[in-house]
Amino acid sequence: MSLKCGIVGLPNVGKSTLFNCISSGKAQSANFPFCTIEPNLGSTNVPDKRLEVLTEICKPERTIPATVDIVDIAGLVKGASHGEGLGNQFLANIRECDAILHVLRCFDDGNVIHVDGSVDPVRDKEVVDMELQLKDLETVQSRLAKADKAARVGDKEARKSVELLQRYKAALEQGKSCRSVALLNDDEVALARDMFLLTNKPVMYVCNVDDAGAASGNEYVERVREAVKDENAEILVISARTEAEIAEIEDYDDRQMFLEEMGLKESGVIRLIQSAYRLLGLQTFFTAGADECRAWTIHVGDKAPKAAGVIHSDFEKGFIRAEVIKYEDFVHYKTEAAVRAAGKMGIEGKEYVVCDGDIMHFLFNV
């Protein structure tokens, strides 16, 4: 399942440093604007303690975690919607992503250049928002003209598009993102998805703080919280510089000691990866046995045949049923045989909605 989170923000706010920490890719990181020009793509494992527990129980030959793709995109500047800086390239790259990790600089450091000369994360957020909104407004107006013309000659589907596009246009003209527009039914959900609007993508604000703010944030972070309180968006506080130091520590115990000294329970990178996974609307089911313990990625709400198809398309085509064990039951009884003997194994059909953490075995015939 190829879904991508794009790391975006103004130049020189810490995007590439974060990317280096969370990805197998190695983006250049330097103290000048537009250090990143071509987007960097990396795939990183999704930390999941449940998979570690299953591995300890089953002692398989191999363990395969879920992964998420992260893209480090060139920094945006004011005027990007009209092609300023690397604007056209930035907007094209973000359109290809499924969710946005918006990095905001929330630290003071005279040695690190800010493209606008001063630190103001709320202003920075508004610059990016405005450029995305202006580009979406251009797209919406173009599509509205075409849909309105088709609706006038009796096209019912075009009429539905017109109604939604008009609401998007009104929101964008008020300086609001498309994600703020309520979708009234499943038809509108499908229409919205097919429009690929930039401000309709789910977003998480990543507040990049200094070492002192890594554990509890700072005044800049509080200003961001106030600015986004009505957006229903997640905020993550992280110190890219601290995470870079953590990434250099290879010994597990030394790493944990460093985290404790910083007042952190776990690495911010772990929280960021897990949050990105959720932001994409993803969840995990497992297969577990002596050969392999593996975390498989599906969308929240997917049914059993869809999950089977993630393993192999034939599993979905010839789906008969799924044998489902709840994670907690497997941990308690230790083996599939013991779970079955205790009557804790569920036999589920095509309408079963997979739950996060389910351990599944599929029966199929093709």
Secondary structure, 3 states (H helix, E strand, C coil): CCCEEEEECCCCCCHHHHHHHHCCCCCCCCCCCCCCCCCEEEEEECCCHHHHHHHHHHCCCEEECCEEEEEECCCCCCCHHHCCCCHHHHHHHHHCCCEEEEEEECCCCCCCCCCCCCCCHHHHHHHHHHHHHHHHHHHHHHHHHHHHHHHHCCCHHHHHHHHHHHHHHHHHHCCCCHHHCCCCCHHHHHHHHHHCCHHHCCEEEEEECCHHHCCCCCHHHHHHHHHCCCCCCEEEEECHHHHHHHHHCCCHHHHHHHHHHCCCCCCHHHHHHHHHHHHCCEEEEEEECCCEEEEEEEECCCEHHHHHHHHCHHHHHCEEEEEEECHHHHHHHCCHHHHHHCCCCEEECCCCECCCCCEEEEEECC
